[in-house]
Amino acid sequence: MISATTAGLVLAGVLFTLGLISMLIRRNIIFMLVSVEIMLNAAGLAFIVAASKWGQPEGQVMFMFILAMAAAEVSVGLALILQLYHQLKTLDSDEASRMRG
Amino acid sequence: MGIAFYIAAAVAVLSTIMVITRFNIMHALLYFIVSLLSVAVVFYLYGAPFMAALELIIYAGAIMVLIIFFVMMLNLGSQTAGEERSWMTPGVWIGPSVLCLVLLGELVYLMLQPGDLSGDVRVVDPKEVGKSLFGPYILAVELAGMLLMAGIVGAYHLGRQKKKIVHRFLQNAES
């Protein structure tokens, strides 16, 4: 029987790896944004597990900052995707690899 | 850890795998909401009930709804009506519903058995978190406020429909 901290960190690692794999294999920009969310969520889970391991509130404080950052990141990212979609008429990220003035 | 953690972890990993293998963005978002719910259960098991509530309210309630509204607003493809009909088939919603029911059963089990936390998990009070947040970390809170302000301004600036201005020489060259 593994300890609670190990189990939680393994879960966070598995979720982060799944998000990373999705980020690498997907070409739809919205899917890439969602996989960034998966990775941020896994990082927050690791912080919560560490906070419960040490009994200190710092981990949960850091999780609240991750939440605020994720909210700001999603709003700006969605606005960027909207601009890209209006200019390129597609959500394929490879289409945006070349910048034209 | 108890059996509750393993059930929640299995639901989280399963729904995340379903997220990264779906082809339709709406199906993936449904499964991602289930994944967030199960991660919130894991937070509760690790002695952070306030963070579990924040995860539900902000992640599942605000960010996911924002992305779903955005996908609906983009109106991808011309066959949206046919897609809308195909989204309502049982094959779409039966998977997230089953996973949600597993989580609901686990929630009822946890509510009937208080103090299910295992030995090496320490509960951190929301009161301590608040004291720490507005004590030593007050500068970071202000920085987070500035970050959100920059996010609002950036989203407004980028999301605006700009009038396309083309110089007349370039216009002649293009036409």
Interface residues (C-beta under 8 A of the other chain):
Chain A: I2 S3 A4 T5 A7 G8 L11 V14 L15 L18 G19 I21 S22 I25 R26 N28 I30 F31 L33 V34 S35 E37 I38 N41 G44 L45 I48 V49 A51 S52 K53 W54 G55 Q56 P57 E58 G59 Q60 V61 F63 M64 F65 L67 A68 M69 A70 A71 A72 E73 V74 S75 V76 L78 A79 L80 I81 L82 Q83 Y85 H86 L91
Chain B: M1 F5 Y6 A9 A12 V13 T16 I17 V19 I20 I25 A28 L29 F32 S35 L36 V39 V42 F43 Y46 G47 A48 F50 M51 L54 E55 I58 Y59 A62 I63 L66 I67 F70 V71 L74 L76 S118 D120 V121 R122 V123 V124 D125 E128 V129 K131 S132 L133 Y137 A140 A144 L147 L148 A150 G151 I152 G154 A155 Y156 H157 L158 G159 Q161
